[in-house]
Amino acid sequence: MARELERMSYKDLTELENKIRKAKAGVQDRTRNQLKEKVEAMVASAGFKMSDLFGGGRGGKGRKVAAKYANPADPTETWTGRGRMPRWLTAKLKDGDKKDKFLIK
């Protein structure tokens, strides 16, 4: 495997790195959802609701907004497009990039 990596071009390595980041994020989401389902089942089997143990959440406020922009260098850094623009995006825009380049597809 190491020999194969050494033979790859920079472009190919970058593409592979992005694929790995996306795969890791997908596995993390799946694992989180599976764990949440297990915890909810345990709580229900004990006769409680999640809100009984962990509070009611947002106190009647709106739903969580999905991320709209992501940092290609670190896909865990996201922004919904609301509120203050994150530093990574501000820096990219100052370098001449367009905001649309960072949209999550």
WOFENDA-V499508 format. One record per residue. PSI is psi in whole degrees, 0 to 359 (* if undefined). D_CENTER is the distance of its C-alpha to the mean C-alpha in Angstrom with 1 decimal. Layout:
psi:d_center
PSI:D_CENTER
PSI:D_CENTER
//
This chain:
psi:d_center
318:28.0
321:28.5
321:31.2
318:29.2
321:26.5
333:29.3
348:30.7
150:27.5
166:27.4
317:25.0
314:23.5
320:23.1
320:21.5
317:18.9
318:18.2
317:18.1
317:15.7
321:13.2
321:13.8
317:13.4
316:9.9
319:8.9
318:11.1
318:9.8
320:6.3
317:8.6
319:11.0
317:8.9
315:8.2
315:11.9
316:13.1
315:11.7
319:13.4
317:16.5
319:16.9
317:16.6
318:19.3
315:21.4
317:21.5
320:22.3
319:25.0
317:26.4
316:26.5
322:28.2
337:30.7
359:31.7
18:32.4
170:29.8
156:26.9
321:23.5
335:24.5
324:27.7
325:26.0
11:23.0
171:24.3
1:24.0
241:20.6
4:20.9
36:24.6
359:24.8
174:22.3
177:20.1
163:17.0
138:13.4
137:12.5
149:9.6
142:7.8
332:10.4
147:10.1
146:8.1
118:10.0
334:11.4
333:12.6
91:9.4
348:6.2
343:4.6
111:7.0
168:6.7
138:9.8
346:11.2
1:14.4
151:16.2
196:17.8
136:18.2
135:16.7
157:14.7
320:16.9
322:15.1
321:15.5
316:19.0
318:20.0
320:19.0
323:21.0
330:23.9
356:24.0
359:24.7
156:21.5
147:20.9
326:18.0
336:17.8
335:17.0
8:13.4
140:12.9
127:10.2
*:12.7
//
